[in-house]
Amino acid sequence: MIFSFHPEAAAEFQAAISYYEDCKPGLGYDFSIEVHSAIQNIVNHPLAWPLFEGDVRRCLTNRFPYGVLYHAEPTAIMILAVMHLHREPDYWKRRQ
């Protein structure tokens, strides 16, 4: 199964990496590894995470307060958001 990022999700992911890297060198890399680990889990088991809203599911990262919101198709995963869990919870809805 393949995955792709909504363009805005890719931009927010890169912004979060930059933010963490500015906080502490290497932390941005650690964040990116956590998100990619969550995405790999999603690709391997796309229906394992509960529905978050409608047909959108959310997989949480381990070390950081982020969730990967995605839509599972039969052959592909669309990453809709790499969402900070404590900010603007509904901002991603227009991406569906």
N, C-alpha and C positions, 0 to 999 in steps of 0.2 A: 504494500500500500504506500502511496506517496502522500506528501503533505505540502501545503503552500500557505503563505501568509497573505492575508488581506494587506494591501499596501500601508494602511494606517497602523495595522498591528505590527508590521515590520518596523515602521518608524518609531513606534512607542517602545518596542523591544530594544532597538539601538539606543534610544534616548535613556532608557533605564540602565543599560550597560555603561554608557558614558557617565551617568550620575554616580553609579557605584564605583566606577574606576576613579572618578574625581575624589570620592570620599576616602578611598584607600587603594593604592596600586595593587592590582591583582583581584580586587573584589568584583570588578566588572566581569572579569573572566569567570570567576566562581559563579556569579549570577547566570551568565550565559550557559554554563555547564548544567546548572540546575534546571533551567528552562528547556534546554535540549533533552535532558533526561526525562522530563515530564512529557515532552513531545514524543520521544521514543516509546514511552509507556502507552501513550494514546495510540500511536501507530500500531503497536503490537496488540492492544486490547481496546479498540475504539468505543465499545459500548460499556466498558467497565465503570465509567464515572456517571454519576446521576445527572439527570436532566436538570439544567439550571433554569432555563426559561424556554418555553416552546421546544424546539428540537436542538437547542444549544446545550452543550455539556461543559462542565468545568473540572479541570484537573489542577490540584494545588501543587505548588512547589514545596520542597522540604525546608530549606533554610531561609527563604525570603517570603515576605507577605504578598505573594503574587499567585494568580490563577491563570491558567491557559484556557481561554474560552474557544470552543471549536464546534464545528458542524461536521458530522460524519456522513459521508456519501458511501455508496457500496465499494468504490475503488480509490477514494481519496479523502483526505482530511483538509478542511479549510480552517486555518487558525484565524479567528475573528478578533481576538484581543489577547494581549499579555497584560493583564489587569492588576494594578495594585489594589489590594483588598480593602483599603481604608480610604479610598478616594472615589468620588463620583461614580456610584455603582451602575448607573444606566447609560453612560456615555457611548458605549459600544453598540447599542441597539440599532442604530441607523445603518450599520454595516451588513446586516443580514441580507 
